[in-house]
Every structure is written in C-alpha cells, then in structure tokens.
Amino acid sequence: MLKLADELVFARTGKHLNDLQKTILRGTWENEEYKEIAQKVKLSEDRVREVGMELWQILSQELGEKVKKSNIRASMERLQVSIVSHLEQHHNQIGSFNISGESKHPPNIPNSQADNEETANSKPTKTSHQDLSEMPELGAFYDRTPQLETLKTLILEQGCRLIALTGISGIGKTTLAAQLVQQIKDEFDYVIWCNFETSPTLAEFQDKLIQFFSQSEKLDTPETNQKALPLIKYLQKYRCLVVLDDIHNLFSSGELAGKYKLGYEEYRCLFKNIETLSHQSCFLLIGWEQPREVTQVKNQNPAICTLQLTGLDIEPARELLRHYGLGEIENYSAIIHRYQGNPFWLKSVGNLFQELGEGVTEILQDETILLPEDLQDSLQQTISRLSDWEKEVLSLMAREGDGIKLVKLIENTKIPPSDLVNVVQSLWRRCLIEQQGNCYILPEVWRQYIKGLCRDTAS
C-alpha cells in the first residue's frame, strides 16, 4: 500500500512520501484516529489532520475518485485489484502473440526498455525556479551536522512554515542557512534568498516575490496570459522556500528587541498569515533579532519554531584554529570556550596571531581576553542597537563578575521591576546573556568589552 501510494504521490507532485505522510498512511490503514497518530509523532492533532487532508487530495486527483480517511483502504484495494487484472490481461496478450509467432508488443502496454524509457520521458518533469543571487558564496563550512539535520526535519518532514534562525553576530547563521539551501533547494518549486540589508518595505518585498513567482509561471506556460496572484496564493499553489537574511534590519535601534521600525509594522501581519494560513511553503528568518511574535520558547504550534545557533563544538572549532596555526597549542579548548566557539571571534584572534606571531599565544595562555579591532567593531554594532536600559543592565552584570539573580538586578537598578523583566527578556532574545539555574550570566568576551566601555566613559 505504501509503495503504491508513494508512486501515486510522486506521479502527481514529483516528490516521494515523507516520514510524516507514511506514518499517517500506516496509522489510517490500522484504523487509528488522527489523535493517536499525532501522539506517535509528537505533533498537534490539527497538524496531522492537515497533512492527511493534503495527502487525500493528492491521491484523489491521481485516482480520479474522492479519497478520504474513511475510504482510503477500499480505494487502495480497488487499485490493487485493477493492477492485478491488468497484469493478467497483459500476460494473456503476450502469450497469444507468442503463439502466433508475432514479435509485435500489445498496444498501449510497454514491454521493452525503449517503451519504458518513452513512458518515463513522457512524464512531466518538475521545474524548480531559484533566485539565489543575494545568497553569499559558500566559504569554509565547519561541521554543523546536528543543526542541519534539525532544519531539514523541520522543513521537509514536519512542514514547518516559519523558522527563526537566531544567534549572536558572527556565530554562523547565514553560513548554515546557505549550506542548508544548497542541500534542499531541489525539493521546492521556488527558492529565493532575500537580503534585508536595505530594509525593504512590506510592499516592496511582496512585489519582489510576486514578480519572481509570476514571471517564472509565465515561462512555464507562455501560451497563457496569467495574471499575478496575491502572495499567499503562490505559497499555497507551489512549494516555496523563502529565506530572509538580516531580518534585524526591520527593527528599531534603541528599543527592546523585535520592535518594528516606523512604517514596517505590516510585517507582523505577513508573518502571522504565514504561520496561521494553510500552505505548503516555508519562510526562514535569519538575524540577531527576530519578530516578537516568534518566541524562542518551544511551543505546541508545529507551524512556527526557533533554532538558536550556538558556538562550534571543540573539534570543528579546532579545525578552524588550525588554519591560523593555533590548533595545536596546549590550551586550544580553553580558548574555544573563552570565545564561545564563535567562528568570527576565533577567526579574529587567528588573524591577530598570524600578524603578531608567538607573542599572542603567550598572552592567550594566561586566560586573557584579546579583543582585536574587527571583533570590537562587531560588538559595537550590536551594542548600538540596544536600549539605554539594556546597556545599564549589561554594565551592572559586567561589574558583578559571577551570575546575578533577577532579584539582585531589581535591587541594584532604578528600572521599575515590571520593565526590568522585559529588559532581561530582550537581552536573552538577543542571545547576549545566558541563564544558569536562576542566575543570569554575561559571557566573558562581552564582560571584557563592556568593562572597557565603562572605563572609557568614566575617563
């Protein structure tokens, strides 16, 4: 049954059954309810029902009859009977032709390699339209296999519609996304990478997408005079992957994380529609900040999720350091930990070592935090986006040294408690602070940099 269903789906969509579709088919065959299937795959019942309805629709189109959960077994059994009957008829025809000495094959039944090739070639081939002109070139890519597999599962198997890829500057978000797109782009009808460095308005962004979809559609069917559809219609009609890089440029500097700039508030409605309306596409948002409606806490809505990217593991980070001659020093793991496995920060220290030589390693052995100019520029770029209250809290945490509890923060600042909670949440969403138990920690690189800023201000 699964093999037959897979062939039918492939004939209609050009894609094989994914794991979730197979699980739904197996469960339906065994008379399980959507609720039972949902419990197995740890998804919501609504999500399983939605994927099931889409699957029944595909099978209905291919079989030429109304297929639903209640009659899928009967429909597939009728198809099996039809196939067996056809094969028996084909066998009898072959036998009669052999008896009469004819070498000609029965009409409409492919029985030779040439016939099979002709049949295969007659099937419409899937056309994938891709605009990756704004995607950066793939440079050195250090092992991110677990994160890649997680993203593939979310997009290809679980059908997640809106994914926020977040993390501090330099952690490798764009590099990971570019690697992901290269690996999965052929699974989609349309793929486009949009860089938000220029902060396009919602109207400009939607016009860009609609133009991309509609022009490609006209190329596929030049004989028709098709009119452009609303954006959501293309997302429903085709399977699209849309990547939005540098999404933080939609948000205001000097405010808590995720507050839209004046004139950009309409993006909230776009992201809400992508999350709630039924379609088969995926938006991947990349940036230091994410929309406030995209929470970083795991929730029960499978249509929307956040993946926070952290530093490289020890071995990939050591491989990076080897390019700069630092991979074999005695305490390389301590250096990686000190710089949080951040690829950009480690490259910055590596460049310093290549320019100044062995003296740098002697300083690094002493647990000193070196802050090369390009690393400081990156940190300052992030600091410049913070609100005054966020800067005040970071300064306090830098002076404290160890972790600090929320109660102590309230005692040592003049920020009203209700506002302070929002400030801490904003810093956490920006990935600038870490949480250990009931304490908040400021990583060493940030501590060193902020203490330097405080000294400069005092002087």
matplotlib code that plots the C-alpha trace (Angstrom):
import matplotlib.pyplot as plt

x = [0.0, 2.8, 4.6, 1.5, 0.7, 4.3, 4.2, 0.9, 2.1, 5.4, 3.5, 1.4, 4.0, 7.4, 8.2, 8.2, 6.2, 7.9, 8.1, 5.0, 2.9, 4.0, 3.1, -0.4, -0.9, 0.1, -2.0, -5.0, -4.6, -4.7, -7.8, -6.1, -7.6, -5.7, -5.2, -3.4, -1.2, -0.4, 0.7, 3.1, 4.8, 4.6, 2.8, -0.6, -3.7, -4.5, -1.1, -1.5, -5.1, -3.9, -1.1, -3.6, -6.1, -3.4, -2.4, -6.0, -6.4, -3.3, -4.5, -8.0, -6.5, -4.4, -7.0, -9.9, -12.1, -12.8, -10.3, -10.6, -9.5, -12.6, -12.3, -8.5, -8.3, -11.1, -9.6, -6.2, -7.5, -9.5, -6.4, -4.5, -7.3, -7.2, -3.4, -3.5, -6.3, -4.3, -1.2, -3.2, -4.7, -1.2, 0.2, -2.6, -2.0, 1.8, 1.0, -1.3, 1.2, 4.0, 1.8, 1.0, 4.7, 4.3, 7.1, 5.0, 4.1, 0.4, -0.8, -0.5, 1.4, 5.1, 7.1, 10.6, 13.3, 12.6, 8.9, 9.7, 12.1, 9.5, 6.9, 9.3, 10.3, 6.6, 6.0, 6.2, 9.5, 9.5, 10.8, 12.5, 12.9, 15.7, 16.9, 20.0, 21.7, 21.6, 22.9, 26.6, 29.1, 29.7, 33.1, 34.7, 31.9, 32.7, 30.7, 27.1, 25.5, 23.1, 21.8, 21.5, 19.5, 17.2, 16.4, 15.9, 13.5, 11.5, 11.2, 11.0, 9.3, 7.3, 6.3, 7.2, 6.1, 8.1, 11.5, 13.6, 17.4, 18.9, 22.1, 24.8, 26.6, 29.4, 28.0, 27.4, 23.7, 24.0, 26.7, 24.5, 21.4, 23.4, 24.6, 21.0, 19.6, 22.3, 21.2, 17.4, 16.7, 15.7, 12.8, 11.0, 9.2, 10.5, 13.5, 14.5, 17.1, 16.3, 18.8, 17.1, 20.2, 18.4, 15.2, 12.6, 9.1, 6.4, 5.0, 8.5, 9.2, 5.8, 6.1, 9.6, 8.3, 5.1, 7.2, 9.5, 6.7, 4.6, 7.4, 8.6, 5.0, 4.7, 7.9, 6.4, 3.1, 3.9, 0.6, -1.5, -1.9, -1.8, -2.4, -0.3, -1.9, -1.8, 1.4, -0.4, -1.9, 1.5, 2.6, -0.5, -0.2, 3.5, 6.1, 8.3, 11.4, 11.9, 15.0, 15.1, 18.6, 19.5, 15.9, 17.0, 17.1, 13.3, 13.6, 14.3, 17.7, 17.5, 14.4, 13.9, 14.4, 11.9, 10.1, 9.4, 10.6, 8.1, 6.4, 7.3, 4.6, 2.7, 5.3, 3.6, 0.5, 2.6, 4.4, 1.1, -0.5, 2.4, 2.0, -1.8, -3.0, -2.8, 0.0, 3.0, 5.8, 8.5, 10.0, 13.4, 14.2, 17.9, 19.0, 20.3, 16.8, 13.5, 9.9, 8.4, 5.6, 8.3, 9.0, 12.2, 10.4, 9.4, 5.6, 2.9, 2.4, 4.4, 4.0, 6.5, 9.7, 13.0, 16.5, 19.2, 22.6, 25.4, 29.2, 31.1, 31.9, 35.5, 36.7, 35.2, 36.5, 39.9, 39.9, 39.2, 42.1, 44.4, 44.1, 45.7, 48.3, 46.6, 45.1, 48.0, 48.7, 48.3, 45.1, 43.2, 40.0, 40.1, 40.5, 37.5, 35.4, 36.5, 35.3, 32.1, 33.1, 32.1, 33.6, 34.1, 35.6, 38.0, 39.0, 39.6, 42.0, 43.6, 44.3, 45.9, 48.2, 49.2, 50.1, 51.9, 53.2, 54.1, 53.6, 49.8, 49.8, 51.8, 49.1, 46.3, 47.9, 47.3, 43.4, 43.5, 40.6, 42.0, 39.6, 41.0, 39.6, 37.3, 35.9, 35.3, 33.6, 31.2, 30.4, 29.9, 27.4, 25.3, 25.6, 24.5, 21.1, 20.4, 18.1, 19.6, 18.0, 19.7, 23.0, 22.5, 21.8, 24.8, 27.0, 25.8, 26.3, 29.8, 30.7, 29.3, 31.5, 29.6, 26.0, 23.3, 19.7, 16.8, 16.0, 19.5, 19.1, 15.9, 17.7, 20.6, 18.9, 16.3, 14.4, 10.9, 10.6, 7.9, 10.1, 13.3, 11.7, 11.2, 14.7, 16.2, 13.9, 15.1, 18.8, 18.1, 16.3, 19.4, 21.5, 23.7, 23.1, 22.9, 20.8, 22.2, 19.6, 18.0, 21.1, 21.9, 25.5, 27.3, 29.8, 33.5, 34.0, 31.0, 32.1, 35.6, 34.3, 31.6, 34.0, 36.3, 33.4, 32.6, 36.3, 36.3, 33.1, 34.4, 37.7]
y = [0.0, 2.4, 1.7, 2.3, 5.5, 6.7, 6.1, 8.0, 10.9, 11.0, 10.9, 13.9, 16.0, 14.8, 14.1, 10.9, 10.4, 11.9, 10.2, 12.0, 11.1, 7.4, 7.4, 8.8, 6.2, 3.4, 4.7, 5.1, 1.6, 0.3, 2.3, 4.8, 8.2, 11.4, 11.9, 8.6, 9.3, 12.7, 11.2, 8.9, 11.7, 14.2, 16.8, 18.5, 16.7, 19.7, 19.4, 15.7, 16.2, 19.0, 16.8, 13.9, 16.1, 17.3, 13.7, 12.5, 15.4, 14.3, 10.7, 11.8, 13.8, 10.8, 8.1, 10.1, 9.5, 11.1, 9.7, 10.4, 8.8, 6.7, 5.1, 5.1, 1.3, 0.5, 2.9, 1.3, -2.2, -1.4, -0.1, -3.3, -5.4, -3.2, -3.6, -7.4, -7.7, -5.5, -7.7, -10.9, -9.4, -8.3, -11.8, -13.4, -11.0, -11.7, -15.4, -15.1, -13.1, -15.6, -18.4, -16.7, -16.0, -12.2, -10.2, -7.1, -6.0, -5.5, -1.9, 0.6, -1.8, -1.0, -4.2, -3.2, -1.0, 1.6, 1.6, 2.0, 4.9, 6.5, 6.2, 7.7, 10.5, 11.4, 12.3, 16.0, 16.9, 19.1, 22.6, 24.3, 28.1, 29.5, 33.1, 32.8, 36.0, 37.6, 34.5, 34.8, 32.4, 29.3, 29.6, 27.2, 25.3, 23.7, 20.8, 21.7, 18.3, 18.3, 21.7, 20.9, 17.7, 19.6, 22.2, 19.5, 17.7, 20.8, 21.9, 18.7, 16.3, 18.4, 21.1, 24.0, 27.2, 29.9, 29.2, 31.8, 31.1, 33.3, 33.8, 36.4, 38.2, 36.0, 32.7, 31.4, 31.7, 32.8, 30.2, 27.4, 28.6, 28.8, 25.2, 24.2, 25.8, 24.1, 20.7, 21.0, 23.6, 20.9, 19.8, 23.0, 24.5, 28.0, 29.1, 32.7, 34.3, 37.9, 40.1, 42.7, 44.9, 47.6, 47.3, 46.8, 47.9, 45.2, 46.4, 46.3, 42.8, 41.4, 42.9, 41.3, 37.8, 38.1, 39.2, 36.2, 33.7, 35.2, 35.6, 32.0, 30.8, 32.6, 31.0, 27.6, 28.3, 31.0, 30.3, 31.6, 35.2, 34.7, 37.5, 37.9, 36.3, 37.5, 36.3, 33.7, 32.1, 31.3, 29.9, 27.6, 26.7, 25.8, 24.6, 27.6, 28.2, 31.9, 33.0, 36.4, 37.3, 40.2, 40.3, 42.5, 45.5, 45.6, 46.6, 49.8, 50.6, 52.0, 49.8, 46.4, 43.5, 43.0, 46.4, 47.2, 50.4, 53.1, 52.0, 48.4, 47.2, 45.5, 42.7, 41.5, 40.6, 38.9, 36.6, 35.9, 34.8, 32.6, 30.9, 30.5, 30.1, 26.7, 26.5, 24.2, 26.8, 27.8, 31.1, 31.0, 34.2, 34.9, 37.7, 38.8, 39.9, 38.2, 39.3, 39.4, 37.1, 34.4, 33.2, 31.4, 29.0, 25.7, 25.7, 23.4, 25.1, 23.0, 25.6, 28.0, 27.4, 29.0, 27.5, 29.4, 28.7, 28.4, 28.1, 25.4, 22.2, 21.6, 19.6, 21.9, 24.9, 23.4, 22.7, 26.4, 27.4, 25.1, 27.4, 30.1, 27.9, 27.8, 24.3, 22.5, 24.9, 23.4, 25.0, 25.4, 24.0, 26.8, 29.4, 28.0, 28.0, 31.6, 32.8, 30.7, 28.7, 31.8, 31.3, 35.1, 35.7, 32.8, 34.0, 37.4, 36.1, 33.8, 36.8, 38.6, 35.6, 35.4, 39.1, 39.3, 35.8, 33.7, 36.6, 36.3, 32.7, 33.6, 36.1, 33.6, 31.0, 33.5, 33.4, 37.0, 38.0, 39.6, 41.9, 42.7, 45.7, 43.8, 41.9, 45.2, 46.7, 43.7, 44.0, 47.8, 47.2, 45.1, 47.5, 50.4, 48.6, 48.3, 50.5, 52.5, 50.2, 47.2, 48.9, 49.7, 46.1, 44.8, 47.3, 46.0, 42.4, 43.2, 44.7, 41.7, 39.1, 36.0, 35.2, 37.5, 36.8, 38.8, 39.9, 41.4, 43.2, 44.8, 45.9, 47.5, 49.4, 52.1, 50.4, 49.5, 45.7, 45.2, 46.9, 45.2, 41.8, 42.9, 44.2, 40.9, 39.1, 41.3, 40.6, 36.9, 37.1, 38.9, 35.9, 38.4, 36.7, 33.1, 31.5, 29.0, 27.9, 31.1, 33.3, 35.3, 35.1, 37.6, 35.8, 36.7, 38.4, 40.7, 41.3, 42.4, 44.7, 46.4, 47.0, 48.7, 50.9, 51.8, 52.8, 54.9, 56.6, 57.3, 58.8]
z = [0.0, 0.9, -2.3, -4.4, -2.5, -2.9, -6.7, -7.0, -5.0, -6.9, -10.2, -9.1, -7.2, -8.3, -4.6, -2.6, 0.6, 3.6, 7.0, 8.4, 5.4, 5.7, 9.4, 8.6, 6.0, 8.3, 11.1, 8.8, 7.5, 11.0, 11.8, 14.1, 14.8, 14.0, 17.7, 18.1, 15.1, 16.5, 19.8, 18.0, 16.0, 18.9, 16.7, 17.2, 16.0, 13.8, 12.0, 11.4, 10.1, 7.8, 6.3, 6.0, 4.1, 1.7, 1.1, 0.5, -2.0, -4.0, -4.1, -5.2, -8.1, -9.2, -8.8, -10.2, -7.2, -3.9, -1.4, 2.4, 5.6, 5.9, 2.4, 1.7, 2.4, -0.1, -2.7, -2.5, -2.6, -5.7, -7.3, -6.4, -8.0, -11.1, -11.4, -10.9, -13.5, -15.9, -15.5, -16.1, -19.3, -20.3, -19.7, -21.8, -24.6, -24.5, -24.7, -27.7, -29.6, -28.9, -30.1, -33.4, -34.0, -33.9, -32.3, -32.0, -28.5, -27.4, -28.0, -25.1, -22.8, -22.6, -22.7, -23.8, -22.5, -25.2, -24.3, -20.6, -21.4, -23.6, -20.9, -18.3, -20.6, -21.3, -17.6, -16.9, -15.2, -12.2, -12.8, -9.9, -10.1, -8.0, -7.4, -5.1, -6.5, -3.0, -1.2, -0.1, -1.6, 0.4, 2.2, 4.7, 6.4, 9.8, 10.9, 11.9, 11.1, 14.1, 13.2, 9.5, 10.3, 12.6, 10.0, 7.3, 9.6, 10.4, 6.8, 4.8, 7.2, 9.7, 7.2, 9.5, 7.8, 9.7, 11.2, 13.0, 12.9, 15.6, 17.5, 18.2, 15.4, 13.8, 15.1, 11.6, 10.9, 7.3, 6.6, 8.0, 6.0, 2.8, 3.3, 4.0, 0.9, -1.3, 0.1, -0.1, -2.8, -5.4, -3.1, -3.8, -6.8, -6.0, -3.9, -3.3, -1.0, 0.1, 1.9, 4.1, 4.5, 2.6, 4.8, 2.1, 3.0, 3.0, -0.3, -1.9, -0.6, -1.6, -5.1, -5.5, -4.5, -6.7, -9.7, -9.2, -8.9, -11.8, -14.3, -13.7, -14.1, -17.4, -18.6, -17.8, -19.6, -22.2, -24.1, -21.2, -20.2, -16.5, -14.0, -10.9, -7.8, -4.2, -2.4, -0.2, -3.3, -4.7, -1.3, -1.4, -5.1, -5.0, -2.5, -1.9, 0.3, 1.1, 3.0, 4.7, 5.8, 8.1, 9.3, 12.2, 9.9, 10.2, 13.9, 15.7, 17.3, 20.8, 21.6, 23.2, 20.8, 17.9, 17.9, 14.2, 12.8, 11.9, 8.6, 9.0, 11.4, 8.5, 8.5, 11.7, 9.6, 7.0, 9.5, 11.2, 7.9, 7.1, 10.4, 10.5, 6.9, 5.2, 2.6, 1.7, 1.8, 4.4, 5.4, 7.1, 9.0, 9.8, 12.2, 15.6, 16.4, 15.5, 15.4, 18.9, 17.7, 17.1, 20.6, 21.4, 23.8, 22.3, 21.9, 20.7, 17.4, 14.8, 12.1, 13.8, 15.6, 16.6, 16.4, 18.4, 16.9, 19.5, 19.0, 17.2, 19.0, 20.1, 17.0, 14.3, 16.2, 16.5, 12.7, 12.3, 14.5, 12.6, 9.6, 11.7, 13.4, 16.7, 16.5, 18.3, 21.2, 24.6, 25.8, 22.5, 24.1, 26.8, 24.1, 22.1, 25.3, 26.2, 22.8, 22.9, 19.8, 17.8, 14.3, 13.6, 17.0, 16.6, 13.1, 14.5, 17.2, 14.5, 12.2, 15.2, 15.8, 12.1, 12.1, 15.5, 15.9, 19.0, 21.4, 21.0, 22.2, 25.3, 26.2, 25.4, 27.7, 30.6, 30.1, 28.8, 26.6, 23.4, 21.5, 18.1, 16.3, 13.9, 16.9, 18.8, 15.7, 15.6, 19.3, 19.0, 16.1, 18.4, 21.4, 19.2, 18.8, 22.5, 24.6, 27.4, 30.0, 28.3, 28.4, 32.1, 32.9, 31.0, 32.8, 36.1, 35.1, 33.9, 37.3, 39.2, 37.6, 38.6, 37.8, 39.1, 40.2, 38.9, 42.5, 42.8, 39.5, 40.8, 44.0, 42.1, 39.3, 39.2, 36.5, 37.6, 38.2, 35.5, 32.9, 34.1, 33.4, 29.8, 29.6, 30.7, 28.3, 25.4, 26.3, 26.4, 23.0, 21.6, 22.9, 24.9, 28.3, 29.4, 32.1, 34.6, 37.1, 38.5, 37.7, 34.5, 33.1, 30.9, 28.7, 29.2, 25.8, 26.4, 30.0, 28.9, 26.2, 28.3, 31.2, 28.7, 27.5, 31.1, 31.7, 28.6, 29.7, 33.2, 31.8]

ax = plt.figure().add_subplot(projection="3d")
ax.plot(x, y, z, "-o")
ax.set_aspect("equal")
plt.show()
